[in-house]
Amino acid sequence: MTITIEIKNKVAKIILKDGGKVLDELVFPDEYRISKELLPGIESLLRKNSLEAADIEKVDVETDLGETFTSRRIAEATANAFNWDLRKASV
């Protein structure tokens, strides 16, 4: 099970996948709210699908934003922190 944080065409999505199959997604029509919506959105998506953070193997980021955009940095920092915690928990 993976989560993809997608920011494309000024729309942010949190996508829950099992293999290549999309199980559920949460859409934020305004990428600029990602700093307030991302973590609560991930929590909501997990809860809605009766999952816990430990059920997620990896968090990825897909974006069409350049590296200097704050929304991209927030998404990447969140994914990196989540993936770091997953590695730490598996040791």
C-alpha positions as CSV (number, residue, x, y, z in Angstrom):
1,M,0.0,0.0,0.0
2,T,1.4,3.4,-1.0
3,I,0.4,7.0,-0.9
4,T,1.1,9.4,-3.7
5,I,1.0,13.2,-3.1
6,E,0.2,14.6,-6.5
7,I,0.4,18.3,-7.4
8,K,-0.4,19.0,-11.0
9,N,-2.2,21.8,-12.8
10,K,-2.6,23.6,-9.5
11,V,-4.6,20.8,-8.0
12,A,-3.3,18.7,-5.1
13,K,-4.3,15.1,-4.5
14,I,-3.5,12.4,-1.9
15,I,-3.9,9.1,-3.7
16,L,-4.1,5.7,-1.8
17,K,-2.8,2.9,-4.0
18,D,-2.5,-0.9,-3.6
19,G,0.0,-1.9,-6.2
20,G,-1.0,0.1,-9.2
21,K,-4.7,0.2,-8.3
22,V,-6.1,3.4,-7.0
23,L,-8.2,2.7,-3.9
24,D,-9.2,6.2,-2.9
25,E,-8.1,9.8,-3.3
26,L,-8.6,13.1,-1.7
27,V,-8.5,16.3,-3.9
28,F,-7.7,19.8,-2.8
29,P,-8.6,22.2,-5.6
30,D,-6.1,24.8,-4.4
31,E,-2.5,23.7,-4.1
32,Y,-1.7,26.7,-1.9
33,R,-3.7,25.1,1.0
34,I,-1.5,22.1,1.1
35,S,0.3,23.2,4.2
36,K,-2.9,23.1,6.2
37,E,-4.6,20.2,4.4
38,L,-1.9,17.6,3.8
39,L,-1.4,15.8,7.1
40,P,-5.1,16.0,8.2
41,G,-5.9,14.7,4.7
42,I,-3.6,11.7,5.0
43,E,-5.0,10.9,8.4
44,S,-8.6,11.2,7.0
45,L,-7.8,9.0,4.0
46,L,-6.3,6.3,6.2
47,R,-9.1,6.4,8.7
48,K,-11.7,6.3,6.0
49,N,-10.1,3.1,4.6
50,S,-9.6,1.5,8.0
51,L,-5.8,1.8,7.7
52,E,-3.0,2.9,10.0
53,A,0.3,4.6,9.1
54,A,2.1,1.2,9.6
55,D,0.0,-0.2,6.7
56,I,1.7,2.2,4.2
57,E,5.0,1.1,2.6
58,K,6.0,4.3,1.0
59,V,4.9,7.9,0.2
60,D,5.7,9.3,-3.2
61,V,5.4,12.8,-4.6
62,E,4.5,13.5,-8.3
63,T,4.4,17.2,-9.3
64,D,4.7,19.5,-12.3
65,L,6.0,22.3,-10.0
66,G,9.6,23.5,-10.1
67,E,11.9,22.8,-7.2
68,T,11.5,26.4,-5.9
69,F,7.7,26.1,-5.2
70,T,6.7,26.0,-1.5
71,S,3.9,23.5,-2.2
72,R,6.3,21.1,-3.7
73,R,8.7,21.5,-0.8
74,I,5.9,20.9,1.7
75,A,4.9,17.7,-0.1
76,E,8.4,16.4,-0.4
77,A,9.2,17.2,3.3
78,T,6.1,15.4,4.4
79,A,6.9,12.3,2.2
80,N,10.5,12.3,3.4
81,A,9.5,12.4,7.1
82,F,6.9,9.7,6.6
83,N,9.3,7.4,4.7
84,W,12.0,8.0,7.3
85,D,9.6,7.0,10.1
86,L,8.6,3.9,8.1
87,R,12.3,2.8,7.7
88,K,12.9,3.5,11.4
89,A,9.9,1.4,12.4
90,S,11.0,-1.6,10.3
91,V,14.4,-1.8,12.0
